[in-house]
Amino acid sequence: MNNFLTIKLFRNEDTIQAALKEFLNSKTDDFYVYAITKLVNRWRKNMELNIIFERNNVSKVSFQKTTSHMHQHNTIPDLIIINYL
């Protein structure tokens, strides 16, 4: 999508919606299969992280530092490694 949005100017919500529809309509079924599979895998990793977090009773302070770093740098890692205190 980054390449699709290169040098595009959106003056209002209608132009944004039109560009998004154009982008989505240009994709093949394989694109959607891949994207949904990737989303499911990321969800599974998140669930595993939550299980590990609850099972080991990791300090909330450590988790908050990790999520704070993610927000500051606008990143979403595939897997968050939590330091045990």
N, C-alpha and C positions, 0 to 999 in steps of 0.2 A: 504494500500500500504506500510505502514511502516514495517509491518511484512514481506511482500513479499521481500522488499529490504534489509532485515537484512543479514549481512555477504555476500554481493554481491560485487564483484570487477569488475568495468567496465574499460576495457583497451582502448576502442575506441567507436566511435559513433555507430558502427554496433552492439556491444554487448548491448549497452543501448537500441537501437531499438528492438532487439530481446527480451530483458527482458520485455520491455513495451508491446510488442505484446503478450508475454506469459501471462502477468498479465491480459491484457484486454480480451484475449480469455478464461481465466479461470473464468470470471464473468458470472453470470446468468442474464437473462432479468430483474429480480427483482432488481438487483444491479443498473442497468442503469435507471430504472424507479425511484428508490429512489434518485439516484444522480441527475438526471435531475430535479425532483420535488424540491429537496433541493436547487439547483441552482436557480430555478425560484423564490422560496420563498426569497432567499437572494437578488435577483434582486429587488423584490417588496419592501423589507425593504429599500434598497438603494434608490429607487424612492421615497418612503415615506419620507425618510430623506431629500432628495433634495427638496421636496415640502415644508416640514417644514422649512428648511433652507431659501428658497426663501420667503416664506410667512412671516416669522418673521424677515427677514433681519438681521440674526445673524452675528455678527462680524466675519470677515474672520480670524482674529488673533486667535480666539478661535478654529476655525475649523483647522487651520494650526497646532496648538499645538497638537490637537488630532491625526491628520494624521502623524505628526512627531514622536509621541510616538509609533504609529503602526509600522512605518518603523524601528525605533530603536530596537523594540522588536520582529520584524518579525511576527506580529500577525494581523489577520483580524477578528475583532469582528463581531458577528451576528448583532449587532446594536450599533451605535456610539451615545453616549449621549453627546450633545453639551451644554456647560454652556453658559447661556445668560449673556451678559455683561451689 
